[in-house]
Amino acid sequence: MRPRPLPSEELRAGTAHSALYLRRLRRRQLGLSLLALVTLAGVVGSLPLVLYLAGDALAHSVLGVPLAAFVVAVPPFAFFVALGWLYARRADGVDADFQDLVDRP
Amino acid sequence: MLGVLAIGAVAAASLGVGVWGVRFARTTSDLFVASRAVSPWWNAAAISGEYLSAASFLGIAGLTVKFGAAALWLPLGFAGGYLALLLFVAAPLRRFGSYTIPDFVEARLDSGPLRSLAAFVVLLIGSLYLVPQLKGAGLTLGEVLGTPFWVGVVAVAALVALNVGLGGMRGVTYVQAFQYWVKAFAISLPAFLLLLHLGGLPERAALFGQELPRAPRAGLVVELEDPVTVTFPRATDFALDGAPASARAGEEVRLPEGRLTLPGGAAVPVAEGIEAQTGEDWSRPAGGEGRGSPLAIYSLLLATFLGTMGLPHILVRFYTAPDGPAARRTTVRVLGLLGLFYVFPAVYGTLGRVLLPELQVTGETDLVVLRLPEAAWPGPMGDVLAAVVAAGAFAAFTSTASGLLVSLAGTVSYDVWGRVRRGARRTADRRTAFRVASAGAMVLPCVVALLARDVDISLLVSWAFAVAASTFCPVLLLGIWWDGLTAAGAGAGMVVGTVITTAMVAAGVAGGTVEADTSLLAQPAIVSVPAAFAVMVGVSLLRPRPVRGVEALMAALHAPEGVGLDEQRA
């Protein structure tokens, strides 16, 4: 009996197995991206509504700058970088898992 | 004089870096995508340099003077767009390995006609976005050199066409990386020095309290070069060319050209399109009607968040990364570089509201960044900083215009010229075509910029973003993540998205100035983006016609490098 082909051979041959592997990879990547998107929507996406509803509570000034304006002008940019960095690390990890899976003899 | 030197230095250095880059531009692949061998930091600086346009360098601060903190959502969306790119587009698209969006559309959906439609949309968005860059050029050179508007427009158009035609993408990559640092330096250094010089934010009460912007104690003299209609927020006595006059609170007055004199402490009248705001209203990012209403904010955020990935000059950059993970790393660096820059325009807007009240009278708030240094620090230091800022503005519109022109010329030389002359497939021919196209593609935006001098920069910019968000964004997202997208669905969605955005913006323009109740017309994304997505999904589901070999295409998009599929990639 012929031994089971390696996953990498199946990928190249485009077998049903390879389609399954790739679909699973795609689903994991999409899930990760959507998780990051939901985080973004929760933190930055809620800002307009929060500031609209609670504008008066944030009318305080810190060092002469109103808190509400500061909240929009500075911290979101740092949050973008942090979220992007975390996402990129996890996404590379998902790719690496897939490579390991495929190369496993 | 200093301004001339600074702009000349940046122009000469850009040309020099471009010529240096040309030495590498030998093959077609070099010209289009820099041979895909640019390191993440170089690439990230080039992407940021290309992206930070006249709208970012001059426009955000101007809008902040005009509308207050409600304008600060704009840089947030501009930067956030790269997060959307990172999460859903960057790595798959790099792995797919097409040069341009039309390439992607044709390869993914196996349709020639769709490619032509995409090429048309590239030309539309690119030209729309080139116009405000050239307008910024006319304004800046006019302010610094005193040249007529058209001289600045034509000079910058010619310089950019020359640089792109000679260097292609490879030369441009280094030029734009260089120009990012010029811009970051030019916006941050004067901001820091001015804040230090002023000892922090001056006249805090006027900035953030109950006060309206007021004339300084010694009075305010405004030279009006054109007639202007203004609204006086308070009853004011003023003088026109020395003749005394007065206005009631809330009265609208048409002022002829001439010299307007306001007494010290008078609340300054505001031009059409500006609302006189107390410091408290002005410093509130969300609230009230119009720009501050949550609906308008979300529409703006949606357009910029999703529109960035659809700008033709942005995506082509990701093909210069060597592989998928490098594309991700590059994008994270871009987020950092953009964030660094976007903290500063708000400083100019805030100081400009207090120190340059005359801009509210004339309505030329786009000039606030250029004029602030001399207003805040009269004397030689102010002149030096003004020169630095002018050089940064120059770098801003030239680099964005270069990036746009690369993608426009690529599209024209391949999709238009390449179709007319089917035989023109040899490298030498294609290079000539690219060079001719880079001159030709500049002509129309240049003419429009000269004719449409009075159209607001921010209106054209938000239109371009909205078209991108409601055409290429759904095509990319659905094409990358959904097997079921059909060519008919993608085509129908792109047409619907373009038509809705264009119709709404046109209706807004026809309805006069974009005021509170019509502001959604100028910000159509919240309607057009869902509509485009719905049409694409709906048509694809109603007439399912699977694209040939969709499994292999999806594998090319998503399979990591080194799993035996690399030879399928371009």
Contacts between the chains, C-beta under 8 A, distances in Angstrom:
chain1	res1	chain2	res2	distance
A	8	B	563	5.9
A	8	B	564	4.5
A	9	B	564	7.6
A	11	B	555	7.5
A	11	B	559	7.1
A	11	B	563	5.7
A	11	B	564	5.2
A	11	B	565	6.1
A	12	B	564	4.6
A	12	B	565	7.1
A	14	B	551	7.0
A	14	B	552	6.6
A	14	B	555	7.7
A	18	B	555	7.6
A	19	B	551	5.6
A	22	B	551	7.8
A	22	B	554	6.6
A	22	B	555	5.3
A	22	B	558	6.3
A	22	B	559	6.2
A	25	B	558	6.0
A	25	B	559	7.4
A	25	B	560	7.9
A	26	B	481	7.4
A	26	B	554	6.8
A	26	B	558	4.9
A	29	B	558	6.6
A	30	B	481	5.8
A	33	B	87	4.2
A	33	B	88	5.6
A	36	B	83	7.9
A	36	B	87	5.4
A	37	B	87	6.0
A	40	B	80	7.5
A	40	B	83	6.4
A	44	B	76	7.1
A	44	B	80	7.0
A	45	B	301	7.5
A	47	B	286	7.9
A	48	B	73	7.1
A	48	B	285	7.7
A	48	B	286	5.0
A	48	B	294	5.0
A	48	B	297	4.2
A	48	B	298	6.3
A	48	B	301	7.4
A	49	B	286	7.7
A	49	B	294	5.6
A	51	B	284	7.6
A	51	B	285	5.4
A	51	B	286	4.1
A	51	B	287	7.5
A	52	B	286	4.1
A	52	B	287	6.0
A	52	B	292	7.8
A	52	B	293	7.9
A	52	B	294	5.0
A	55	B	284	5.5
A	55	B	286	6.5
A	55	B	287	5.0
A	59	B	280	7.2
A	59	B	284	7.9
A	61	B	204	8.0
A	61	B	208	6.4
A	63	B	200	7.7
A	64	B	200	6.6
A	64	B	201	5.0
A	64	B	204	4.7
A	64	B	207	7.6
A	64	B	208	7.1
A	65	B	201	7.1
A	65	B	208	7.6
A	66	B	69	7.6
A	66	B	208	5.5
A	66	B	283	4.4
A	66	B	284	7.6
A	68	B	69	7.1
A	68	B	283	7.2
A	68	B	284	6.0
A	68	B	285	5.6
A	68	B	286	7.8
A	69	B	69	4.1
A	69	B	72	6.8
A	69	B	283	4.9
A	69	B	284	7.5
A	69	B	285	5.8
A	69	B	346	7.7
A	71	B	285	7.7
A	72	B	69	6.5
A	72	B	72	4.6
A	72	B	73	6.8
A	72	B	76	6.6
A	72	B	285	4.5
A	73	B	69	7.6
A	73	B	72	5.2
A	73	B	343	6.8
A	73	B	346	4.8
A	74	B	343	5.8
A	76	B	76	5.5
A	76	B	79	7.9
A	76	B	80	7.7
A	77	B	76	7.8
A	77	B	79	5.9
A	77	B	335	7.8
A	77	B	338	7.5
A	77	B	339	3.1
A	77	B	340	7.9
A	77	B	342	6.1
A	77	B	343	6.7
A	78	B	339	6.7
A	80	B	79	5.8
A	80	B	80	6.3
A	80	B	82	7.7
A	80	B	83	5.5
A	80	B	335	4.9
A	80	B	339	6.2
A	81	B	332	6.8
A	81	B	335	4.9
A	81	B	336	4.8
A	81	B	339	6.0
A	83	B	83	6.7
A	84	B	82	7.7
A	84	B	83	5.7
A	84	B	86	5.3
A	84	B	331	6.7
A	84	B	332	4.5
A	84	B	335	4.8
A	85	B	332	5.2
A	87	B	86	6.6
A	87	B	87	6.3
A	88	B	86	6.8
A	88	B	325	7.8
A	88	B	328	4.2
A	88	B	329	6.4
A	88	B	331	7.4
A	88	B	332	5.2
A	91	B	91	6.9
A	91	B	328	6.2
A	92	B	325	5.1
A	92	B	328	6.7
A	95	B	324	7.0
A	95	B	325	6.9
A	95	B	560	3.9
A	96	B	560	7.5
A	98	B	559	7.7
A	98	B	560	5.6
A	98	B	563	7.0
A	99	B	560	5.4
A	99	B	562	6.0
A	99	B	563	5.8
A	102	B	563	4.6
A	102	B	564	7.4
A	103	B	563	7.6
